[in-house]
Amino acid sequence: MEIFGPIPSRRLGRSLGINNIPPKSCSYYCTYCQVGPTENTEIQLRHFYGSEYLVKQVTEKVQQLQKQGETIDYLSFVPDGEPTLDADLGTTIDQLRPLGIKIAIITNASLIELPSVRETLKKADWLSIKIDSVNPKIWQRINIPHSSLKLDNILKNILSFSTEYSGTLVSETMLIKDRNVDERSAYEIADFIQQLNPKTAYFLIPTRPPAVSSIRPPDSKELQQFYNIISQKLTNIEYLTGYEGNLYSSTGNVAEDVLSITAVHPMREEAIRELLEKHKVNWSVIEELINSDKIKLTEYQGNRFYTNNSI
């Protein structure tokens, strides 16, 4: 399921997700990843689905949703892995332009030293760059990168790229208990983001079942202390620590939509129930997906989530 949504995004409004990477091709094995573990990290760009196939899928989905009166604010490359591993990403973006919808990319920026990746990222209207830590030891512990990657090199190239990029640049930092919310981490992250000068510095916490079960969000006291430090240097801060809501859309086939969304975006039970109610579909559709082993129930932080068994 390469196209999913639109899903409610706390940063992008109504976002139609484009899954241009199959699970789980990534340069990182992020411990908090909601898509699950990375069996083998990789850094070589290659061809996956191909631009022609993805553009056809997106175009059909957009037309279908527009007929139903659904709005789409962004076409977002937020896949099952690192989007810039796709050698066809730049071509795909070019071919999607006639749809007249803004394009967003969420990247870990690990491959940003490559000229071809830089040129591709420049095509995005909105670009989110991951900065979970600027300390190599903490970065290794949180993101578990490919062995050839060096954090200092990535950070240097992120800063140089930011001077070349003309779209909306934002940063994204996942805050994890006992990892990167201590006083030193807060000052170091704030110093780097201040140099980067993104339009918005987003700080998130894990809200869905993570790849490593021991990962937990910081408590309110830790979040407040972290905020008190970073706010001394940054004025453009947004804390995304709450639930983004249940405003999911369906193309009419709810079972297929649930499968495509949960492949990259675990859904809370109440979100699925609202989607079914909106389209007057019985819960038996979900029971059938569970019984056929296509989705599974997981609990995290007191909430019930349904995830796709392919991840």
BALOBA-1460 file (C-alpha; in Angstrom, 3 decimals):
// residues 311
<rec num="1" residu="m" x="0.000" y="0.000" z="0.000"/>
<rec num="2" residu="e" x="2.115" y="2.911" z="-1.285"/>
<rec num="3" residu="i" x="-0.422" y="5.749" z="-0.815"/>
<rec num="4" residu="f" x="-2.250" y="6.352" z="2.464"/>
<rec num="5" residu="g" x="-4.573" y="8.921" z="3.972"/>
<rec num="6" residu="p" x="-5.207" y="11.736" z="4.043"/>
<rec num="7" residu="i" x="-4.166" y="11.490" z="7.682"/>
<rec num="8" residu="p" x="-4.372" y="14.261" z="10.265"/>
<rec num="9" residu="s" x="-0.914" y="15.785" z="10.663"/>
<rec num="10" residu="r" x="-0.026" y="18.169" z="13.456"/>
<rec num="11" residu="r" x="2.368" y="19.942" z="11.103"/>
<rec num="12" residu="l" x="0.871" y="19.534" z="7.632"/>
<rec num="13" residu="g" x="-2.884" y="19.558" z="8.112"/>
<rec num="14" residu="r" x="-4.461" y="17.007" z="5.771"/>
<rec num="15" residu="s" x="-1.529" y="14.984" z="4.517"/>
<rec num="16" residu="l" x="-1.705" y="12.333" z="1.786"/>
<rec num="17" residu="g" x="1.196" y="10.011" z="2.540"/>
<rec num="18" residu="i" x="3.417" y="8.565" z="-0.171"/>
<rec num="19" residu="n" x="5.220" y="5.418" z="0.872"/>
<rec num="20" residu="n" x="8.055" y="5.392" z="-1.674"/>
<rec num="21" residu="i" x="10.194" y="2.945" z="0.349"/>
<rec num="22" residu="p" x="9.176" y="-0.656" z="1.190"/>
<rec num="23" residu="p" x="9.556" y="-1.789" z="4.804"/>
<rec num="24" residu="k" x="12.114" y="-1.318" z="6.171"/>
<rec num="25" residu="s" x="14.820" y="0.198" z="3.976"/>
<rec num="26" residu="c" x="16.516" y="2.806" z="6.126"/>
<rec num="27" residu="s" x="19.894" y="4.202" z="7.068"/>
<rec num="28" residu="y" x="18.837" y="4.221" z="10.744"/>
<rec num="29" residu="y" x="17.329" y="1.751" z="13.187"/>
<rec num="30" residu="c" x="15.555" y="4.359" z="15.306"/>
<rec num="31" residu="t" x="14.639" y="2.850" z="18.653"/>
<rec num="32" residu="y" x="11.361" y="4.791" z="18.753"/>
<rec num="33" residu="c" x="10.261" y="4.062" z="15.172"/>
<rec num="34" residu="q" x="6.541" y="3.277" z="14.877"/>
<rec num="35" residu="v" x="7.177" y="1.207" z="11.737"/>
<rec num="36" residu="g" x="9.235" y="-1.321" z="13.672"/>
<rec num="37" residu="p" x="12.874" y="-2.475" z="13.584"/>
<rec num="38" residu="t" x="15.296" y="-2.128" z="10.667"/>
<rec num="39" residu="e" x="16.741" y="-5.560" z="9.868"/>
<rec num="40" residu="n" x="19.702" y="-4.147" z="7.927"/>
<rec num="41" residu="t" x="20.540" y="-0.459" z="7.649"/>
<rec num="42" residu="e" x="21.580" y="0.735" z="4.184"/>
<rec num="43" residu="i" x="22.974" y="3.862" z="2.546"/>
<rec num="44" residu="q" x="23.072" y="3.084" z="-1.197"/>
<rec num="45" residu="l" x="20.431" y="4.818" z="-3.317"/>
<rec num="46" residu="r" x="18.440" y="2.389" z="-5.464"/>
<rec num="47" residu="h" x="15.222" y="2.010" z="-7.430"/>
<rec num="48" residu="f" x="12.154" y="0.784" z="-5.562"/>
<rec num="49" residu="y" x="8.650" y="1.264" z="-7.025"/>
<rec num="50" residu="g" x="9.638" y="3.669" z="-9.807"/>
<rec num="51" residu="s" x="8.257" y="7.166" z="-10.447"/>
<rec num="52" residu="e" x="5.712" y="6.122" z="-13.088"/>
<rec num="53" residu="y" x="4.002" y="3.657" z="-10.757"/>
<rec num="54" residu="l" x="3.935" y="6.051" z="-7.767"/>
<rec num="55" residu="v" x="2.654" y="9.002" z="-9.799"/>
<rec num="56" residu="k" x="-0.159" y="6.853" z="-11.237"/>
<rec num="57" residu="q" x="-1.143" y="5.683" z="-7.723"/>
<rec num="58" residu="v" x="-1.067" y="9.218" z="-6.278"/>
<rec num="59" residu="t" x="-2.991" y="10.732" z="-9.183"/>
<rec num="60" residu="e" x="-5.768" y="8.124" z="-8.942"/>
<rec num="61" residu="k" x="-6.018" y="8.564" z="-5.174"/>
<rec num="62" residu="v" x="-6.139" y="12.376" z="-5.425"/>
<rec num="63" residu="q" x="-8.873" y="12.244" z="-8.062"/>
<rec num="64" residu="q" x="-10.844" y="9.762" z="-5.971"/>
<rec num="65" residu="l" x="-10.607" y="11.908" z="-2.836"/>
<rec num="66" residu="q" x="-11.412" y="15.142" z="-4.654"/>
<rec num="67" residu="k" x="-14.597" y="13.567" z="-6.042"/>
<rec num="68" residu="q" x="-15.600" y="12.870" z="-2.439"/>
<rec num="69" residu="g" x="-14.933" y="16.495" z="-1.479"/>
<rec num="70" residu="e" x="-11.864" y="15.647" z="0.616"/>
<rec num="71" residu="t" x="-9.135" y="18.273" z="0.967"/>
<rec num="72" residu="i" x="-5.424" y="17.545" z="0.680"/>
<rec num="73" residu="d" x="-2.937" y="20.101" z="2.001"/>
<rec num="74" residu="y" x="0.271" y="18.203" z="1.235"/>
<rec num="75" residu="l" x="1.583" y="15.201" z="-0.647"/>
<rec num="76" residu="s" x="4.008" y="13.904" z="1.961"/>
<rec num="77" residu="f" x="6.910" y="11.524" z="1.472"/>
<rec num="78" residu="v" x="6.884" y="9.845" z="4.869"/>
<rec num="79" residu="p" x="7.586" y="6.196" z="4.071"/>
<rec num="80" residu="d" x="8.506" y="2.931" z="5.792"/>
<rec num="81" residu="g" x="12.168" y="3.975" z="5.654"/>
<rec num="82" residu="e" x="14.390" y="6.878" z="4.603"/>
<rec num="83" residu="p" x="12.788" y="8.544" z="1.525"/>
<rec num="84" residu="t" x="16.070" y="9.763" z="0.042"/>
<rec num="85" residu="l" x="17.255" y="6.178" z="-0.492"/>
<rec num="86" residu="d" x="14.871" y="6.197" z="-3.465"/>
<rec num="87" residu="a" x="16.848" y="7.056" z="-6.604"/>
<rec num="88" residu="d" x="13.563" y="8.056" z="-8.299"/>
<rec num="89" residu="l" x="12.395" y="10.531" z="-5.636"/>
<rec num="90" residu="g" x="13.357" y="13.691" z="-7.554"/>
<rec num="91" residu="t" x="11.691" y="12.495" z="-10.762"/>
<rec num="92" residu="t" x="8.565" y="11.497" z="-8.837"/>
<rec num="93" residu="i" x="8.291" y="14.985" z="-7.312"/>
<rec num="94" residu="d" x="8.674" y="16.620" z="-10.750"/>
<rec num="95" residu="q" x="5.940" y="14.416" z="-12.205"/>
<rec num="96" residu="l" x="3.564" y="15.152" z="-9.302"/>
<rec num="97" residu="r" x="3.766" y="18.940" z="-9.779"/>
<rec num="98" residu="p" x="0.827" y="19.114" z="-12.263"/>
<rec num="99" residu="l" x="-1.506" y="18.068" z="-9.408"/>
<rec num="100" residu="g" x="-0.927" y="21.510" z="-7.883"/>
<rec num="101" residu="i" x="-0.506" y="20.237" z="-4.308"/>
<rec num="102" residu="k" x="2.438" y="21.194" z="-2.100"/>
<rec num="103" residu="i" x="5.040" y="18.516" z="-1.478"/>
<rec num="104" residu="a" x="6.633" y="17.642" z="1.865"/>
<rec num="105" residu="i" x="9.531" y="15.350" z="2.753"/>
<rec num="106" residu="i" x="10.412" y="14.060" z="6.206"/>
<rec num="107" residu="t" x="14.043" y="12.926" z="6.234"/>
<rec num="108" residu="n" x="16.690" y="11.897" z="8.723"/>
<rec num="109" residu="a" x="19.202" y="13.815" z="6.541"/>
<rec num="110" residu="s" x="21.773" y="11.021" z="6.846"/>
<rec num="111" residu="l" x="22.520" y="11.114" z="3.098"/>
<rec num="112" residu="i" x="22.540" y="14.900" z="2.729"/>
<rec num="113" residu="e" x="26.203" y="15.044" z="1.726"/>
<rec num="114" residu="l" x="25.303" y="13.419" z="-1.627"/>
<rec num="115" residu="p" x="24.777" y="16.059" z="-4.369"/>
<rec num="116" residu="s" x="21.868" y="14.100" z="-5.900"/>
<rec num="117" residu="v" x="20.082" y="13.947" z="-2.536"/>
<rec num="118" residu="r" x="20.585" y="17.668" z="-1.942"/>
<rec num="119" residu="e" x="19.107" y="18.499" z="-5.361"/>
<rec num="120" residu="t" x="16.117" y="16.244" z="-4.667"/>
<rec num="121" residu="l" x="15.443" y="17.759" z="-1.245"/>
<rec num="122" residu="k" x="15.517" y="21.250" z="-2.757"/>
<rec num="123" residu="k" x="12.426" y="20.287" z="-4.789"/>
<rec num="124" residu="a" x="10.272" y="19.986" z="-1.637"/>
<rec num="125" residu="d" x="8.035" y="22.890" z="-0.573"/>
<rec num="126" residu="w" x="8.331" y="21.785" z="3.058"/>
<rec num="127" residu="l" x="11.205" y="19.815" z="4.498"/>
<rec num="128" residu="s" x="11.609" y="18.302" z="7.957"/>
<rec num="129" residu="i" x="15.096" y="17.312" z="9.120"/>
<rec num="130" residu="k" x="15.634" y="14.997" z="12.070"/>
<rec num="131" residu="i" x="17.946" y="16.194" z="14.857"/>
<rec num="132" residu="d" x="17.534" y="13.856" z="17.827"/>
<rec num="133" residu="s" x="20.974" y="14.577" z="19.230"/>
<rec num="134" residu="v" x="24.221" y="16.325" z="18.339"/>
<rec num="135" residu="n" x="26.203" y="14.056" z="20.650"/>
<rec num="136" residu="p" x="27.615" y="11.041" z="18.725"/>
<rec num="137" residu="k" x="27.170" y="8.595" z="21.624"/>
<rec num="138" residu="i" x="23.547" y="9.580" z="22.233"/>
<rec num="139" residu="w" x="22.861" y="9.620" z="18.478"/>
<rec num="140" residu="q" x="24.238" y="6.087" z="18.224"/>
<rec num="141" residu="r" x="22.033" y="4.950" z="21.104"/>
<rec num="142" residu="i" x="18.818" y="6.545" z="19.809"/>
<rec num="143" residu="n" x="19.135" y="6.278" z="16.017"/>
<rec num="144" residu="i" x="21.477" y="3.258" z="15.636"/>
<rec num="145" residu="p" x="22.825" y="4.473" z="12.260"/>
<rec num="146" residu="h" x="24.554" y="2.565" z="9.479"/>
<rec num="147" residu="s" x="28.144" y="1.933" z="10.543"/>
<rec num="148" residu="s" x="29.632" y="4.196" z="7.846"/>
<rec num="149" residu="l" x="27.675" y="7.296" z="8.902"/>
<rec num="150" residu="k" x="29.330" y="10.031" z="10.972"/>
<rec num="151" residu="l" x="27.217" y="12.523" z="12.904"/>
<rec num="152" residu="d" x="29.668" y="15.434" z="12.620"/>
<rec num="153" residu="n" x="29.629" y="15.102" z="8.842"/>
<rec num="154" residu="i" x="25.819" y="14.953" z="8.739"/>
<rec num="155" residu="l" x="25.426" y="18.038" z="10.943"/>
<rec num="156" residu="k" x="27.964" y="20.015" z="8.890"/>
<rec num="157" residu="n" x="26.110" y="19.179" z="5.679"/>
<rec num="158" residu="i" x="22.709" y="19.985" z="7.192"/>
<rec num="159" residu="l" x="23.958" y="23.498" z="7.994"/>
<rec num="160" residu="s" x="25.439" y="24.049" z="4.533"/>
<rec num="161" residu="f" x="22.309" y="22.696" z="2.843"/>
<rec num="162" residu="s" x="20.092" y="25.083" z="4.830"/>
<rec num="163" residu="t" x="21.812" y="28.053" z="3.142"/>
<rec num="164" residu="e" x="20.883" y="26.638" z="-0.291"/>
<rec num="165" residu="y" x="17.290" y="25.624" z="0.417"/>
<rec num="166" residu="s" x="14.485" y="28.077" z="-0.413"/>
<rec num="167" residu="g" x="11.451" y="26.155" z="0.868"/>
<rec num="168" residu="t" x="10.070" y="25.879" z="4.395"/>
<rec num="169" residu="l" x="12.668" y="24.152" z="6.566"/>
<rec num="170" residu="v" x="11.735" y="22.696" z="9.957"/>
<rec num="171" residu="s" x="13.589" y="20.520" z="12.423"/>
<rec num="172" residu="e" x="12.205" y="17.526" z="14.286"/>
<rec num="173" residu="t" x="13.522" y="16.128" z="17.566"/>
<rec num="174" residu="m" x="12.116" y="13.071" z="19.301"/>
<rec num="175" residu="l" x="12.461" y="13.400" z="23.079"/>
<rec num="176" residu="i" x="13.017" y="10.122" z="24.903"/>
<rec num="177" residu="k" x="13.207" y="9.452" z="28.618"/>
<rec num="178" residu="d" x="16.764" y="8.726" z="29.851"/>
<rec num="179" residu="r" x="18.238" y="9.477" z="26.427"/>
<rec num="180" residu="n" x="18.262" y="13.101" z="25.266"/>
<rec num="181" residu="v" x="16.292" y="15.231" z="27.738"/>
<rec num="182" residu="d" x="19.054" y="15.952" z="30.252"/>
<rec num="183" residu="e" x="20.366" y="19.489" z="30.722"/>
<rec num="184" residu="r" x="23.485" y="19.033" z="28.573"/>
<rec num="185" residu="s" x="21.498" y="17.539" z="25.689"/>
<rec num="186" residu="a" x="19.038" y="20.417" z="25.819"/>
<rec num="187" residu="y" x="21.776" y="23.046" z="25.532"/>
<rec num="188" residu="e" x="23.586" y="21.178" z="22.750"/>
<rec num="189" residu="i" x="20.432" y="20.633" z="20.678"/>
<rec num="190" residu="a" x="19.342" y="24.247" z="21.171"/>
<rec num="191" residu="d" x="22.769" y="25.557" z="20.079"/>
<rec num="192" residu="f" x="22.682" y="23.566" z="16.853"/>
<rec num="193" residu="i" x="19.079" y="24.403" z="15.973"/>
<rec num="194" residu="q" x="19.820" y="28.061" z="16.629"/>
<rec num="195" residu="q" x="22.539" y="27.858" z="13.945"/>
<rec num="196" residu="l" x="20.205" y="26.010" z="11.572"/>
<rec num="197" residu="n" x="17.471" y="28.613" z="12.065"/>
<rec num="198" residu="p" x="14.480" y="26.554" z="10.857"/>
<rec num="199" residu="k" x="11.071" y="28.157" z="10.520"/>
<rec num="200" residu="t" x="9.879" y="25.901" z="13.355"/>
<rec num="201" residu="a" x="11.718" y="23.563" z="15.719"/>
<rec num="202" residu="y" x="9.369" y="20.681" z="16.506"/>
<rec num="203" residu="f" x="9.854" y="18.544" z="19.596"/>
<rec num="204" residu="l" x="7.914" y="15.288" z="19.778"/>
<rec num="205" residu="i" x="7.483" y="12.382" z="22.158"/>
<rec num="206" residu="p" x="6.720" y="8.738" z="21.334"/>
<rec num="207" residu="t" x="2.929" y="8.345" z="21.134"/>
<rec num="208" residu="r" x="2.764" y="5.027" z="19.267"/>
<rec num="209" residu="p" x="4.282" y="1.590" z="19.923"/>
<rec num="210" residu="p" x="8.071" y="1.911" z="19.304"/>
<rec num="211" residu="a" x="10.556" y="-0.487" z="17.677"/>
<rec num="212" residu="v" x="12.226" y="-1.008" z="21.064"/>
<rec num="213" residu="s" x="9.634" y="-1.724" z="23.758"/>
<rec num="214" residu="s" x="11.612" y="-0.039" z="26.555"/>
<rec num="215" residu="i" x="11.378" y="3.398" z="24.900"/>
<rec num="216" residu="r" x="9.247" y="5.808" z="26.929"/>
<rec num="217" residu="p" x="8.309" y="9.489" z="26.660"/>
<rec num="218" residu="p" x="9.724" y="11.951" z="29.211"/>
<rec num="219" residu="d" x="7.444" y="12.955" z="32.087"/>
<rec num="220" residu="s" x="5.918" y="16.443" z="32.325"/>
<rec num="221" residu="k" x="8.633" y="17.706" z="34.687"/>
<rec num="222" residu="e" x="11.404" y="16.625" z="32.293"/>
<rec num="223" residu="l" x="9.584" y="18.183" z="29.341"/>
<rec num="224" residu="q" x="9.188" y="21.463" z="31.203"/>
<rec num="225" residu="q" x="12.853" y="21.543" z="32.220"/>
<rec num="226" residu="f" x="13.933" y="20.816" z="28.641"/>
<rec num="227" residu="y" x="11.645" y="23.565" z="27.344"/>
<rec num="228" residu="n" x="12.972" y="26.072" z="29.867"/>
<rec num="229" residu="i" x="16.486" y="25.532" z="28.507"/>
<rec num="230" residu="i" x="15.815" y="25.494" z="24.760"/>
<rec num="231" residu="s" x="13.479" y="28.498" z="24.967"/>
<rec num="232" residu="q" x="16.446" y="30.591" z="26.084"/>
<rec num="233" residu="k" x="17.904" y="30.206" z="22.578"/>
<rec num="234" residu="l" x="14.921" y="29.363" z="20.368"/>
<rec num="235" residu="t" x="11.713" y="31.333" z="19.851"/>
<rec num="236" residu="n" x="10.158" y="29.172" z="17.133"/>
<rec num="237" residu="i" x="9.412" y="26.085" z="19.252"/>
<rec num="238" residu="e" x="6.418" y="23.774" z="18.979"/>
<rec num="239" residu="y" x="5.916" y="20.876" z="21.362"/>
<rec num="240" residu="l" x="3.982" y="18.047" z="19.688"/>
<rec num="241" residu="t" x="3.266" y="15.983" z="22.756"/>
<rec num="242" residu="g" x="-0.447" y="15.355" z="22.295"/>
<rec num="243" residu="y" x="-2.608" y="13.168" z="20.094"/>
<rec num="244" residu="e" x="-3.145" y="14.499" z="16.550"/>
<rec num="245" residu="g" x="-6.787" y="13.461" z="16.296"/>
<rec num="246" residu="n" x="-8.958" y="11.027" z="14.364"/>
<rec num="247" residu="l" x="-9.732" y="12.900" z="11.142"/>
<rec num="248" residu="y" x="-8.803" y="10.087" z="8.765"/>
<rec num="249" residu="s" x="-10.387" y="9.757" z="5.348"/>
<rec num="250" residu="s" x="-11.465" y="6.757" z="3.324"/>
<rec num="251" residu="t" x="-11.674" y="6.219" z="-0.417"/>
<rec num="252" residu="g" x="-14.715" y="4.013" z="0.172"/>
<rec num="253" residu="n" x="-12.930" y="0.722" z="0.837"/>
<rec num="254" residu="v" x="-12.346" y="1.045" z="4.576"/>
<rec num="255" residu="a" x="-10.502" y="-2.281" z="4.927"/>
<rec num="256" residu="e" x="-7.935" y="-1.269" z="2.289"/>
<rec num="257" residu="d" x="-7.563" y="2.188" z="3.819"/>
<rec num="258" residu="v" x="-6.954" y="0.780" z="7.302"/>
<rec num="259" residu="l" x="-4.322" y="-1.580" z="5.879"/>
<rec num="260" residu="s" x="-2.544" y="1.209" z="3.982"/>
<rec num="261" residu="i" x="-2.564" y="3.629" z="6.937"/>
<rec num="262" residu="t" x="-1.476" y="1.075" z="9.532"/>
<rec num="263" residu="a" x="1.422" y="-0.008" z="7.317"/>
<rec num="264" residu="v" x="3.200" y="3.217" z="8.265"/>
<rec num="265" residu="h" x="1.038" y="4.822" z="10.905"/>
<rec num="266" residu="p" x="-0.408" y="2.711" z="13.761"/>
<rec num="267" residu="m" x="-4.029" y="3.781" z="14.380"/>
<rec num="268" residu="r" x="-5.664" y="4.212" z="17.750"/>
<rec num="269" residu="e" x="-8.799" y="2.155" z="18.223"/>
<rec num="270" residu="e" x="-11.048" y="5.204" z="18.584"/>
<rec num="271" residu="a" x="-9.730" y="6.547" z="15.255"/>
<rec num="272" residu="i" x="-10.693" y="3.337" z="13.485"/>
<rec num="273" residu="r" x="-14.135" y="3.340" z="15.127"/>
<rec num="274" residu="e" x="-14.742" y="6.926" z="13.988"/>
<rec num="275" residu="l" x="-13.659" y="6.059" z="10.445"/>
<rec num="276" residu="l" x="-16.038" y="3.078" z="10.376"/>
<rec num="277" residu="e" x="-18.895" y="5.130" z="11.784"/>
<rec num="278" residu="k" x="-18.321" y="7.906" z="9.257"/>
<rec num="279" residu="h" x="-18.644" y="5.437" z="6.395"/>
<rec num="280" residu="k" x="-21.349" y="3.304" z="8.067"/>
<rec num="281" residu="v" x="-19.178" y="0.197" z="8.179"/>
<rec num="282" residu="n" x="-19.441" y="-2.513" z="10.843"/>
<rec num="283" residu="w" x="-16.572" y="-3.429" z="13.215"/>
<rec num="284" residu="s" x="-16.652" y="-6.928" z="11.682"/>
<rec num="285" residu="v" x="-14.451" y="-5.552" z="8.888"/>
<rec num="286" residu="i" x="-11.689" y="-5.009" z="11.470"/>
<rec num="287" residu="e" x="-12.306" y="-8.390" z="13.090"/>
<rec num="288" residu="e" x="-11.838" y="-9.995" z="9.686"/>
<rec num="289" residu="l" x="-8.496" y="-8.192" z="9.233"/>
<rec num="290" residu="i" x="-7.411" y="-9.391" z="12.689"/>
<rec num="291" residu="n" x="-8.566" y="-12.979" z="12.088"/>
<rec num="292" residu="s" x="-6.768" y="-13.099" z="8.739"/>
<rec num="293" residu="d" x="-3.618" y="-11.908" z="10.533"/>
<rec num="294" residu="k" x="-3.368" y="-8.703" z="8.496"/>
<rec num="295" residu="i" x="-3.448" y="-6.345" z="11.478"/>
<rec num="296" residu="k" x="-2.722" y="-6.801" z="15.175"/>
<rec num="297" residu="l" x="-3.614" y="-5.079" z="18.439"/>
<rec num="298" residu="t" x="-0.835" y="-3.453" z="20.459"/>
<rec num="299" residu="e" x="-1.029" y="-1.414" z="23.651"/>
<rec num="300" residu="y" x="1.275" y="1.498" z="24.448"/>
<rec num="301" residu="q" x="1.051" y="4.086" z="27.239"/>
<rec num="302" residu="g" x="-2.494" y="3.022" z="28.087"/>
<rec num="303" residu="n" x="-3.846" y="3.254" z="24.521"/>
<rec num="304" residu="r" x="-4.906" y="0.505" z="22.102"/>
<rec num="305" residu="f" x="-3.300" y="0.650" z="18.621"/>
<rec num="306" residu="y" x="-3.770" y="-1.438" z="15.508"/>
<rec num="307" residu="t" x="-0.670" y="-2.048" z="13.399"/>
<rec num="308" residu="n" x="-0.143" y="-3.779" z="10.078"/>
<rec num="309" residu="n" x="1.404" y="-7.247" z="10.355"/>
<rec num="310" residu="s" x="3.687" y="-6.452" z="7.424"/>
<rec num="311" residu="i" x="5.781" y="-4.213" z="9.702"/>
